[in-house]
Structures are given as structure tokens and as C-alpha cells.
């Protein structure tokens, strides 16, 4: 494997250059849209639309000069990365540059590079302060990641000592011998855990790593698209997509299937095991119980007693896709250090109404939630909370240098910017 490159400026110098190139227009406080882009927000907050109909906007990041970079998923459109710049100060991107290819999942700045993940690869581009396009050719950091079947999105995060963390979701619902088939037992042991349903750790600066060159950092996480390192303490956190279709088993009715299992907010430490596929978190019992594919009846705990429990449980099937810890000071003090979670929205809560399609906020104190979660932003879906009919579905969350929140939407291709202005709204 290639040695670490030392011919680019270190991150501190890179950040200093970025800050000295901040554009006045990009950091100006623009007027919000009269209807807040269709969003319903707490008192004092407002929103505007930065860009619209850009494609399947997955995760995003904001450079210190205010430029926005979005990983674009693809079906029939070009993927890659979309760069957005506002040169007029009205908050709306008037310059757009697209580069790269492949169905984009995540994009992050780290160590003087812009990292970009697709379903099976993590690459990086050398970057110069103030640029809207790469300063050179892409370098492959991780290649050949498993991407067959479901849960292919590869979210990324960076830890201390230049560690790169990658979510590799499960390809199935509960690791059954016949996936999603009533009565089909689970594979025990589950062979999927060898290469999927966990977080893998790689060297952020080594090129052409394969999965076996990394290490499985944590396991038993069905799919952790919402993945982030909390800047206040450096710890890795995620929100897990829970399993589906408990109603395929005789111990569960349709309503129970709609309400179980929890979507779990977790702190992810080395060698943690969160129990999938053998266990799921029951919000009524407030603990993990044995899955029916492995002999569970909705009450038996069994081997799940040894699995990691969540810091907080959210309602079932909301589909957590974005996680961001607020580090700015534009928002009121209660939000500082807390977590914002973007819920993409459910498809399987019948006979109950579908849920999610919004952002929630979780207050934090030190490394733990410090109170109940609350809905922060809703209205993305419009009149129909349904995966096919929803106007917009939130995915990624990023923070601008002025403390604004940016939210991406992969249904309508919209980028939102949320600001706090107590005197205006």
C-alpha cells in the first residue's frame, strides 16, 4: 500500500487558509423564504432554499468559506459531488459545479482533502482553500466494499489519529435462511456479520485498502446511515435502522409491528455488539429481547442481556439517515452540543400513520442525552407522509461556519438552510 503523503499542508494550515478565504457573500445572513421553504420550525427559527432539484441529494458538508458540497446518488442521473456557491449574499447558490462519478453516499473534509464515498468505495480529492472543484485527481482510499442487495449506503466519519469509520449495512432484514419469509429461521451464527452490519475502521491516509485491511470496530448494527463523531468529545455515535416485519411471526400483530422495534441512538465504542440480528430493542419493555427468528416470543431476553443498549430509543421505522452534533453558537444555548437527527420516513407502519420525514433534536450533557427528544423541523413531506408521494425526504445534516444548519433531501433534490433569528420570525 502507498505511504502517507506529506506534500500537502497539514489540517491546521489548511483550515487557516480556508478561514482567510471566507467570502463575505457566503457568510452573510440572508433573508429567509416567506414560507420557510415549507418547513415548520420552532419560534425564532427560519429557513430558505439554497438549491432545488439537484438530484438525489444524500449527505453533505459545508466548507469554512460557506461552499456546500453534496454527495449525489444516482439512478438515471449523474452522481458524484455537487459543489454549490452563493456569490450574491442572498443564500441561494448561483454557481454549481459537479465532479466525480458513482452513486454518492457521503462527503466530508478531513486533513486537506475532500473524501467522497459511494456504495463500494471511499476516495479523496486534494483541496485548496476557496476552491469549488478538486485541486487534483482522486485517490482511492478504500475499495471493493460489499454492496450487494440492500443497505448499500456507506456513511463515513473521522476519529482521532486519522481513523476513517465506514458504515457497512446488513444485506437482509434478520439474517434469515430465506430473507423476509414467514417462519424462516435465522442463520446462527449469522455469516453476514463477518463483512456487514457493523462499523469498519480504516487508515484515512492509506491508499487502496480492501475491507480486510481495515478492522471491524463494532458489530450488530443493522444499518447505521446516521453516523457522526461528536466534536465535543471525539466519540463516535450513530442512529440504527431497526429491523422490519415482526408481524411475519405469530407472537406479533400488525400494530405491534408498526410500533416495534426502536430506532436506536448509540455511542459506538470499539468491540461494541448491539445485537442484530439476534436481538431488537422493544420500546415498551425498554430493553433488548430475542428476535423471533432465533426463538424469541416478544418477551424472552436470553443472549440479548449481553448486548449494548441504546442511549435513547425513537419510534419504529422512522429511518434515521442523518446525525449531526451542533458546535456553533448561532442557535440558543439549549441546542449547543446537542444532536440533530434526520428521519427519512417510514414505509411500513400500517395500520398506523407513517412517521418520520422530519428532524428531531436531542439535548446532550457530556456524553449522554440530557432530556427527551423533540421535533425540531417538519413539513418536508408536504401533504403525504409516504415514501412515494412525499415531496421531500431529509437525509443529511451539516453545519455552516456561521452556525446555520443545512439539510439535504433525496426525494425532491432540495438543500435547505435553517437559521435562528429571534427578532425576525
Secondary structure by P-SEA (a helix, b strand, c coil): ccccccccccaaaaaaaaaaacccccccccccccccccccccccbbbbbccccccccccccccccbbbbbbcccccccccbbbbbbccccccccbbbbbbbcccccccccccbbbbbcccbbbbbbbccccccccbbbbbccccccccccccbbbbbbcccbbbbbbbbbcccccccccccccccccccccccccccbbbbcccccccccccccccccccccccccccccccccbbbbbbbccccccccccccaaaaaacccccccccccccccccccbbbbccccbbbbccccccccccccccccbbbbcccccccccccbbbbbcccccccccccbbbbbbccccccccccccccbbbbbbbccccccbbbbbccccccccccccccccbbbcbbbbcccbbbbbbbcccbbbbbbbbbcccc
